[in-house]
């Protein structure tokens, strides 16, 4: 699994990198066919959005790409919310891949 963690207007510290990696392990635990993960952490510098911090992630899994984004005043809270969103999407995707059970047609009783 390739993992890219980058920052925009932000330096990605080793502690922040470890936090994101440990949180994304939950997704790999639920679905092991993750090919590529790209995480972008952003601090918005606009006046009306003072202190808004955003985390977005694009995950390439077998069959599709999954994207989620989250923003909060605290970057760690934004990462937590992002991982929750991604986890729900990955579990739903896994369920769609495994849902191959079709009901068999009922046989008619002949008299």
Secondary structure, 3 states (H helix, E strand, C coil): CEEEEEEECCCCCHHHHHHHHHHHHHHHHHCCCEEEEEEEEEECCCCCCCCCEEEEEEEEECCEEEEEEEEECCHHHHHHHHHHHHHHHHHHHHHHHHCCCCCCCCCCCCC
